[in-house]
Amino acid sequence: MTAIPSEGREVFRPRRARLRQRNRAVAARYYYWAELRRRREDDVRRILCDNEFFVEERTIANALVSENDYLGTLIADRTSCAELRRLFPGFDWRK
């Protein structure tokens, strides 16, 4: 499937690209809640499942496994809330 440009944005993207983008957002939100907000891992998974992505816990776990390198980069670089806001503007990144 090819993208149909609409005012410089893609209207349709292949499923794989959307899943990768979602998984990166899950990893970024996990980093935010676990590293920046210092929440317990079980609490973070519950927040991601029930309040942010509305998926099963296994889906969150799979997303984190698939984006493990990206999550590691966020941790190693000590990515700030401001940078996360720039990368994923649709979420609340207040510290």
N, C-alpha and C positions, 0 to 999 in steps of 0.2 A: 504494500500500500504506500503510495507516495503522499507527501504532504501537499495540501492546497494552501498556498500563501494567502493571508488575509491581513492586510495592513502590517506586513512585516512579521506576522506570527503564524505558526503552524496551526492549522485547524485540526488535522488528523495526524496522528503519529502511530507507528506500529506499536502493537501491544508490548513488545519487549522493551521499547524505549520508555513507555509509560511506566512499566513495572520497575525499570532501573531508576527512574526519577523518583517514584514513590519510595523505593528501598533506600535511596540516598536521603530522602526527607525523614524516613524512620530513623536512620542512623544519626542524622543531625539532631533530631528531637531527643533521641536516647542520650546522646552526648550532652545536650542542654540540661535534661532533667538529672542525669546521673553525675556528671562532672561539674557543671556550673551551679546547679541548684542543690547538689549533694543529697539527692533522694536515694532511698534503698532500691536495689534492683527490682525486687518484686513490686514495689510501688510504681516504679517507672514503667514496667511492663503493663500494669493495670491501667495507668494513665493513657498509655499509647493505645491499648486495646479498646478501652471503654469511652475515652473522652476525645481522642484525636483522630484515630484512623478507622475505628469501628470494624476491626477484624479480629480473628482468633489469635490467641497468644502464640500459637505455632507459626502463624504468618509473620508476626513480629520477629520471632526467633529466626526464621528463614531469611528475612530481610537483613537482619544483623549479620548472619553468616555470609550472605552474598556481598555485603558491603563492609566486611571486616577490615579490609585495607583502608577504605575511606574513613571509617571510624577511628582506626589507629592514627591516621594522618590528623584528624581533628584533635585527638588527644595530644599527640606529639607536638603539634603546632600551637596548642593552647588557644584554639580559635575563640575569638571574642563574640559576644552577643551581637555587636555591630556587624561583624563579618557574616554571621549566620543570618542576620536580617537582610543583608544584601543578597545572599545566595538563595534564601527562601523567604521572600517578603510576605507570604500569606499567613505566617505564624506569628504569635506573640513571643518575642524574645527578650522581654524585660528581665533584668537581673533582680 
